Amino acid sequence: QVPLVESGGGLVQTGGSLRLTCAGSGFLLSDAIMTWHRQAPGKAREWVATMAPGGATFYTDSVKGRFTISRDDAANTLYIQMNSLKPKDTAVYYCKNFDTTTWGQGTQVTVSS
């Protein structure tokens, strides 16, 4: 059973929105520090956002005010709502449990100009 599965990526125009989903299994996302990361073509993977078990959220500067991380505890699912998307947001997006080294397959987000 894969612990985290990302979905919801796609192709969107500049200024558009997407909501990515990270479905968890085998552990409670609400007990973990959950993070979103992304990797653009030819670049290193970078941290995007974090949600702590208590609900506190943190964002990298480039997405503040545009992206919102949230969690549905009943569904054991993590989300990231991405608004006002820009071509530089194009990347494969991954969710991750901060305390593990396991990465999912990611979901591709492409923002056209």
C-alpha atoms as one frame of an Amber mdcrd trajectory, in Angstrom:
protein
   0.000   0.000   0.000   1.462   3.298  -1.106   1.391   5.718   1.845   0.832
   8.889  -0.200  -0.706   9.341  -3.630  -0.820  12.715  -5.329  -3.382  13.718
  -7.949  -5.072  16.738  -9.464  -2.349  18.100 -11.690  -2.927  19.240 -15.234
  -2.490  21.957 -17.803  -3.793  25.415 -16.933  -3.338  28.905 -18.320  -1.550
  31.683 -16.506  -3.824  33.033 -13.795  -5.729  29.792 -13.478  -6.227  27.532
 -10.490  -5.724  23.911  -9.561  -6.256  21.912  -6.395  -3.878  19.053  -5.763
  -4.815  16.125  -3.576  -2.602  13.879  -1.470  -4.387  10.773  -0.258  -2.825
   9.147   2.764  -2.922   5.524   3.924  -1.264   3.590   6.699  -0.941   6.588
   8.979  -2.957   9.648   9.971  -1.964  12.803   8.112  -3.301  14.754  11.081
  -0.546  13.252  13.264   2.237  14.191  10.871   4.029  17.267   9.646   2.932
  17.207   6.022   4.700  19.047   3.261   4.292  19.855  -0.401   7.336  20.100
  -2.628   7.869  20.655  -6.333  10.522  19.976  -8.918  10.702  22.008 -12.087
  12.498  20.675 -15.173  16.252  20.857 -14.710  15.983  22.187 -11.174  16.334
  20.789  -7.691  13.264  19.798  -5.727  12.083  22.658  -3.532   9.837  22.962
  -0.522   6.518  24.713  -1.135   4.330  24.455   1.974   3.900  22.716   5.317
   0.976  21.900   7.556   1.680  20.945  11.154  -0.526  18.538  13.121  -2.132
  21.435  14.973  -3.031  23.174  11.738  -0.292  25.780  11.514   0.757  26.445
   7.923   3.936  27.745   6.334   4.763  28.713   2.761   7.763  29.516   0.672
   7.791  33.193  -0.248   7.079  32.644  -3.937   3.645  31.111  -3.274   2.462
  33.135  -0.269  -0.953  34.623  -0.920  -1.548  32.314  -3.893  -1.354  28.777
  -2.488  -3.269  27.366   0.473  -2.492  24.059   2.153  -5.343  22.312   3.945
  -6.334  18.934   5.316  -9.507  16.849   5.542  -8.981  14.650   8.581 -12.078
  12.538   7.954 -10.781  11.686   4.489  -7.127  11.493   5.604  -6.294  13.765
   2.702  -4.047  16.763   2.232  -4.711  19.458  -0.338  -2.997  22.424  -1.836
  -5.151  25.027  -3.552  -3.116  26.913  -6.128  -4.485  30.197  -7.466  -3.061
  32.855  -9.780  -0.767  30.271 -11.295   2.308  31.392 -13.202   4.503  29.608
 -15.742   7.250  29.399 -13.098   4.907  27.199 -11.036   5.270  24.484 -13.683
   6.688  21.428 -11.918   5.955  17.977 -10.604   4.341  18.392  -7.195   4.876
  15.934  -4.360   3.445  15.562  -0.884   5.540  14.067   1.883   5.505  13.140
   5.517   8.301  15.263   7.006   9.470  12.358   9.189  10.010   9.888   6.347
  12.198   9.720   3.271   9.518   8.238   1.005   8.386  10.215  -2.026   5.247
   9.538  -4.046   5.020   9.576  -7.811   4.011  13.227  -7.887   1.535  15.018
 -10.103   2.474  17.237 -13.041   1.357  20.863 -13.096   1.920  22.805 -16.294
   1.075  26.498 -16.541   1.009  27.896 -20.051   1.799  31.523 -20.798
